[in-house]
Amino acid sequence: MNWQTLYRSKLVDLPTALSTIQSGNRVYIGGGAGVPVKLSRGLVDRAHELRDVEITHILTFAPAPYVAPEYQNSFRVNALFIGENVRKAVHDGRADFTPVFLSEIPALFRNGTLPIDVALISVSPPDEHGFCSFGVEVGATKPAAEAARIVIAEVNRQMPRTMGNSFIHLSRLTHLVEVDYPLPEAPQGGSDPEHLRIGQHIAAMIPDGATLQMGIGSIPDAVLKSVTSHKDLGIHTELFSDGIIDLVERGVITCARKNFHPGKMVAGFLFGTQRLYEFVDNNPLVEMHPTDYVNDPFNIARNEKMVAINSAVQIDLTGQVCADSIGPRFYSGVGGQIDFIRGAARSEGGLPIIACQATARGGQISRIVPTLYEGAGVVTTRNDVHYVVTEFGVASLHGKTVRQRAQALIGIAHPQFQEELTYQAKKLGYI
């Protein structure tokens, strides 16, 4: 059977595709900007027929209608990373959160810890050999689809065809639904002066030929704006956005000195504007891989001069980093922070960096605190932290005593909080 005949045999309408989902099933929904929006909405249309369906996914950049209170008897979300669209449901006890390293999520699907009954995914149209690309979200979605009993795919004409380990053959798909809509976009904002100073501090640490890991947001954007004079930078990251495009076009990012996947930008998923999606389409510079490969600390460490840049909600004076909660209230997830911090620490010439603005809530509170808030989770232990960067400078903590750590962190806190931090550090016996 040629692929065109196979394609037509699997092509159905939305209700027919979704009729395969039964009460009690565990359903994986594709993450990031690869959310199958119409399948997700169509699932809600079946709410009155379904009970106790578990919906699991990582961060998704689209509405999550199935998490509304009126559907709580039909659907319950199990978030492997908490996004804004499911955060209130988690806080209200209508949804669950599973803490897990991003690198270990694929194994949950494969080893039966989280067996997937149905995977709802979004893919590109097939090529001449019948292979569809997962496009902008390969990381957790490809492993979920490979492990699922049933795979229902939106074939989106606007999904870019990305390279790497990013393909699935039509024969692996149970049903296909044709769609044609733009992918979710992330507006690209500017960085404020504090973020720009953080970016400049980090840029001064980065050597030519380094390989970078960074996500999306003001600090990563500020770093990218500050490395315009660097040479032959590379990318190995769980996620990147539009900020890399100008640097590629200027010849700053070439990946020429990478010793692991030389000449290639390696990532698990992408989120940006239409410009990014057009940039990665059929672009051999970009390779997409599942997160158990991209985020494997041993693979990360194979990149010489690996620079990992991650964020924090709070950092205490011993160097403990809280990044997934505000006190006891879960806010996001572990993601790939530990994967990359540990990988960069083992890289030859690597730089594991925690970067954050010194204050929060418009300058009302310090992110550097004597002790983490009660109930706050430690994502990155004090033993893993090497460098902390704020707009006020760089604190080098690795191999330092608690006294030295406290003094260094107080030195990069906002000046208005330094006196109180010093008082508390003395009270705790740190200095």
N, C-alpha and C positions, 0 to 999 in steps of 0.2 A: 504494500500500500504506500503510495507516495504521500508526502507530507500535506499536500493540499487536500487530498481525500481524507486523511486523518484529521486535519483541522476542521473540515466541514462536519465530520461525524461527532465531534465533541462540542460544537457550537450550539448553545441553547440560550433561551431567554433567562432573565434574572430569576423569576420565581422557580423555574425548573432547576436551575443551578442550586439555589438555596434550599430546595425541598429535601436535599440529602442530609441536612442538619437535623438531628433528633435531640429530644430532651435528654439531659445528662451528658451530652458531648462536651469535650474540651475543644474550643475553636481558637486557633491562632490567627491574629490579624496582622498583616504586614505593617512594618513600622516606618518611622521617619516620614519622608515625603513619598514613600512608596505605599501609602495607605490605599487600599482598594475602596474608595469612597462610596461607590454605588453598591457594592456588596455589603458594606457596613450599614448603609441606610436600609437596604433591602432586608437585612437580618432583623432590623427593628420592626419591619412590617409583619414579621412572623411571630412577634412577641406573644400574642394571644394564644398561639399554638404550642409554645415551648415553655419548659420549666427546667430550672437548675442547669442552664448552659453556662459553663465557665469560659470566659473570653480572656485570653492571655496575650499580652504584647509588651514590647518595649515602648520607649517614647514614641508617640505618634503626633504628627503635625497636621491634624485635621480634627474636626468635631468628633466627639464620641457619644452619639445619641443613645446608645445602648446602656449608658451609665445613669440615665435619668431615674429619679426615684420611682416613677410609675412602672419601671420595668424590673424592679429588684427581685421579683419572684421568677422572672424569666431568665435574666442574665446577671452574672456576678463577675466583675473584672478582677483578674489577678495580674497586677502591674509588676513587671520586672524592672521597670524604671518609671517613676511617677512624673507625669507631665501635668501641665495646667488643666488639661481637659478631664482628668480623672482625680485630681488632688482633693477636691471637696468630698467626693464619694469615699475616698480612703479615710479622710478625717472623720466623716460621718459614720464610718463602719459599714458602708454599703459596698465597699470594694476592698480587696486585699493587696498587700505589697509583699513581694518576695525579694529579700536582699540577696544579691548574687553578683559576682564579678562578671563583667560583660564577656570575658574570655571563656567563661564556663557555662553560658546559657545554651549553646548548641548541644552540649553533653546532656543537659536535662531532657532534651527532646529525644536524643538517641538512646539513652540508657534506661528509659522508662520512668524516670523520676517525674517528668511531666509529659506523658504520652499524648500526642496530638491526634485527635480524631479527624478534624477538618482544618485545613489551612486555606485562608482567604488571602490571595496575593494579587499583586499587580505586576504585569510584565510588558515588555515591548512586543510588537508584532514579530512573528518568526522570520528567520533568515531563510536562505535557499536550501538549507539542510534541515529545517524544522526546529531550530533552536531559538527559544525566546530568552531575552536578557532580563534579569531582575532589575536592571537599570540603577536607580539611585539608592536602593536598599537591598544589599546583598547580605550584610552582617549576620542578622539573626533569622532573616526570612528564608534564605536558601536552606539552612539546616532544618528549619521547621517544615518546609515543604518536602524535603527529602525524607523526613521521619513520619509525615502524616499518612493516614490511611486514605484520605480523600483530599484532593487538591483542586480548588476552584479558583480560576484565574480570570481577572480582568485583563483583556488584551487592549492596552491603551496606545492609540496611535501617537500620543505625545510623550510616551516614556522613552527616554534616550536608551540607546544600545551601548552599554558599557562593557569594557573588556575585562579580562582576568578570569577568575573562577566564578563566573557570574551568569551561567546559562542553565536552562532546564529544557529538555526536549518535550515536544508536544505529547509524546507517548506517556510521559509521567503525569500529565494533567488529566483530571477526571472530567471537568467541564470547563468550557470557555465562554466568556461573555464579552462581546465587543463594546468598547467605550471610546470616547474621544473627548477628553477634558484636560485643561492645564493642571500640572502638578502644583501642590501647595508651595507657596513661596515665603521666604523670610526676608522682610525688608532689611536693607543694609543701612544701618545707622552710623553716625559719626561717633568718635570717641571724645569724651570730655577731657579737660586738662589733666585730671588725676590719672585717668587710664593711659593717656599719652606718656606721662612720666613713667608709669609702670612699664609700658612698652619700650621706652628708651633704656631703662635699667636692664631689661631682659636682653634687648638687642646688643647691648655692650658686652654681655656674657657669651653671646653666640659666635662661634668661630666660623670662618668660611668653610664650606663643605659639610656643614652640619646637616643632620636630618631632623625635621621638626614634627612634633605632635601637638596639635592644638584643635580646639573645637570651634564653636561659633560664639560671638558675643563681643563686647566692647574691648576686653583685654586682648583676646587673640587678634582682633582687627588692629589694635594699637601696635602690637608686636609686628604685624605684617607691614604696617606703615613705617616702621622704624628700621627695617632691614633692607631698605632699597639700595644700599651701597654694598651689600654682601655679595659673595660670589658662590655659585654652584651649590645652593641649598637644595635639600631633598625633602620629600614628604613621606612619612609613614605614620598614619593617624587613623583613629576610628572614624573621624568625621572631618570634612572640610567644606568651606563655603566660597563665596565669590572672591574673597580677599586674595586668594592665591593667583587669580587669573592675571592681574596686572603684573605680578612678579614673574610669572612665566613669560609673559610678552616682553618684559624688560630684560630677560635673560638672567634674573636673579635665581629663580628656581629652575634648575636644569636636571637635577638628580644625577648629574654626570659623575659625582664622586661617591655615590652610594655604593657600598660593597655588598648590600643585600637588596636584590631586585634593582640592580643598577639601571639608570635611565628611566625608572618608573616611579610614579606617585602611587603609593599603596594606601587604600582606605577600605572601610567597611560600609559606610553610607555617606550620603551627601544631602545637604540642605542649603538652598540659597534662592536665587532668582532665576528667571528664565535664561539669563545670560550664562549661568553656571551649567544648566541642563543642556544648553546648546554646545557649550565648551567640551563637555565630557562625551558627547554623542560620537561614537565610533572613533574616539581619540586614543591612539595606542600609547600615549604618555601615561594614561590613567589605568590602573589595575584595581579591580574590586575583588575582595575576598571575604569569606565568612569571618566572624569575630574570633572564633577559636584559633584562627591563623593570624589575623592582623593583631589581635590583642594578646597573643601568647607572649608572656614576658621573655621567653627564650628567643623567640623570633625578633622581638623588639631589640633585645640586647645584641643581636647580630649586626645591627646598624651601628657603625662607628660614629662617635660624636652625636649620639641620640639626645635630643633636647625635648623633654616632656614638660609641658606647661599645663598645670591644672589649677583649679580654683578651690576656695574654702568659704564656708559660712562663718566659722570661728577657728582660731588657733590659740591654744593655751600657752602659758609661758614655758612649758616643757617641750613644746613642739607638736602636741597632739592636734590633729586636724579633723574637725567635723565638717562634712561636705554634703550630707544627705538629709539633715534634719535641722529644725530650729527647736532646740530643747528636745522634748520627746515627740514632737509632731513631725512625722516624715514629710519631706519636701520634694525630694528627687530620687536619688538612688546612688549606688556605688559606681555604676558605669564602668569606665575604663581607667579610673584614676590610679588604683593600685597596680593594675597591669602595666601601665606605662611608667609610673614612678619606680617600680622595681626593675622593669626592663631597662630604663635609662640608667639606673644606678649600676647596672652590670655591663653597660656598654662601655667600650674603650673610649675615654674622653667624654662620657655622657654627663648630662646635666638634668637631674630631677628637680623641677621647680614648682613650688606652690605660689600662686600669685593672686592677690586680692587687694581691693581698695582698703585702706586702713580703717574706714568707718562704714557704718550702715545707717539706714533711716535718716538720710540727709545730714549725716555728721553727728547724730544724737548719741550713737553708741559705738564703742570700739570693737572691731573684729578680733583684735588681739586682747585676750582676757586672762585674768589670773588662773581661773579654772573654767572648763567648759560648763555651759548651763546644765543643770540637773536634767538627766534623761537624754542628753545629746549623745549621738553615736560617734565613735571614733572610726573614721574611714581609713585614714592614713596614720599609722602609729608614729610615735615620737622617734622610733628606731629607723623608720623609713625616710624621714624628712631630711633633705640635704640643704635646700635653699628656699627661703621665703622672701618674696618681693612685694613691697607696697610702693606707693608713690613717694615714700620717704627713704627708700633705699633697699639694700639687699642684706639679709641676715643669713650667714653661713652656719648651719647647726650641726652638720655631720661630724662626729668625733669630738663634740664639745660637751663640757659638763653642764649640768642643769643651771648652775650659776651663770656660765657663759651664754647659754641659750637664752635665759631670761633677760640678761643684759642686752643681747643682740636684738631680741624681739621688741623690747621696750624702745630700743633705738630707732626702730622703723615704724612704731606706732604713731598715731597722730599726736603732736606735741601737747594738745589739751588733755590727753589721757595719761601722759607719761608719769606725772607725779603720783597719781593714784595707783598706777600699775607698779611703780617702784615701792610704794607703801605696802601694797598687797604682797609683792614678791618677798619683802622682808618679813612680813607677818607669816608667810608660808615657809619661811626658812630657806628660800631659794637663793637669796643674796644676803 
